[in-house]
Amino acid sequence: MSVRPVRPEDVPAVVGLVRELAEYERALHEVRLTEEQLTACLFGDSPALFGHVAVADDGVAPGEVVGTALWFLNFSTWRGTHGVYLEDLYVQPRHRGAGLGKELLRTLAQVCVERGYSRLEWSVLDWNTPSIEFYRAAGAVPMDEWTVFRLTDDALASFASADRS
């Protein structure tokens, strides 16, 4: 197994993995990501998205991108440092159990330590027991007292254009 930073030639595979993850999370209908968008975000003039891929070294799919971690920087005002927010972590089911997910997560932890970032954070669906168990085994703790809020689509546009008077 190997984990390395994502390369431009990996983009089609990463988009495919994002779609697989969305299908698993019962939200494929929400995916709008294109290869062009991901390429621009990862490799444009001022990238704000970063990524790593897991590459199979086994006899099943040698050299194939079979997992990904897409992440970006956040900032903790309480700690006064940046952190990493892990947007997506996904390994194809047939390659799970070989340590690829753990190695992707560990790679991001190393990025944090090497750069002096104070946190590595992510969200997981409440019903995703296998992932929750995987994260707990890594030493992660749930932030149960926090609730994620989100504005998207019509609600985002409506709120942004609401009368300010």
GIHUHU-V445063 format. One record per pair of residues at least 6 apart in sequence whose ideal C-beta (glycine too) atoms are under 6 Angstrom apart, sorted by the first residue. I is the first residue (numbers start at 0). J is the second residue. D is the distance in Angstrom with one decimal. If there is no record, write none. Layout:
i=I j=J d=D
i=I j=J d=D
This chain:
i=0 j=56 d=5.5
i=0 j=97 d=5.8
i=0 j=98 d=6.0
i=0 j=99 d=5.4
i=1 j=54 d=4.9
i=1 j=56 d=6.0
i=2 j=51 d=5.5
i=2 j=53 d=5.3
i=2 j=102 d=4.8
i=2 j=103 d=5.6
i=2 j=106 d=5.1
i=4 j=51 d=5.7
i=5 j=50 d=3.8
i=5 j=52 d=5.2
i=7 j=42 d=5.8
i=9 j=52 d=5.3
i=9 j=64 d=5.3
i=10 j=34 d=5.2
i=10 j=37 d=5.3
i=10 j=38 d=5.2
i=11 j=34 d=5.7
i=12 j=64 d=3.9
i=13 j=67 d=5.0
i=14 j=32 d=5.9
i=14 j=34 d=5.3
i=14 j=37 d=5.8
i=16 j=67 d=4.8
i=16 j=89 d=5.2
i=17 j=32 d=5.7
i=18 j=30 d=5.6
i=20 j=87 d=5.8
i=20 j=89 d=4.1
i=21 j=27 d=4.6
i=21 j=30 d=4.6
i=40 j=48 d=4.2
i=41 j=48 d=5.5
i=41 j=50 d=6.0
i=47 j=71 d=5.8
i=48 j=71 d=5.3
i=49 j=70 d=5.5
i=50 j=69 d=4.6
i=51 j=68 d=4.8
i=51 j=103 d=5.9
i=51 j=106 d=5.5
i=52 j=64 d=4.7
i=52 j=67 d=5.2
i=53 j=65 d=5.7
i=53 j=66 d=3.2
i=53 j=99 d=4.0
i=53 j=103 d=5.6
i=54 j=64 d=5.9
i=55 j=61 d=6.0
i=55 j=63 d=4.9
i=55 j=65 d=4.8
i=65 j=91 d=4.8
i=65 j=94 d=4.4
i=66 j=90 d=3.6
i=66 j=99 d=4.8
i=66 j=103 d=6.0
i=67 j=89 d=5.8
i=68 j=88 d=5.0
i=68 j=103 d=4.3
i=69 j=86 d=4.8
i=69 j=87 d=4.6
i=70 j=83 d=5.1
i=70 j=85 d=4.9
i=70 j=86 d=6.0
i=71 j=84 d=5.7
i=72 j=81 d=4.9
i=73 j=82 d=5.1
i=73 j=84 d=4.6
i=74 j=81 d=5.4
i=75 j=82 d=5.6
i=75 j=117 d=5.8
i=75 j=118 d=5.9
i=78 j=117 d=4.2
i=80 j=116 d=5.8
i=80 j=117 d=4.4
i=81 j=116 d=4.9
i=82 j=116 d=5.0
i=82 j=117 d=5.7
i=82 j=118 d=3.3
i=83 j=107 d=5.5
i=83 j=111 d=5.6
i=83 j=116 d=5.9
i=83 j=119 d=4.9
i=84 j=120 d=5.5
i=85 j=121 d=3.8
i=88 j=103 d=5.9
i=90 j=99 d=4.7
i=90 j=100 d=4.7
i=107 j=119 d=5.6
i=108 j=119 d=5.7
i=111 j=119 d=5.2
i=123 j=130 d=5.1
i=123 j=131 d=5.8
i=150 j=158 d=5.9
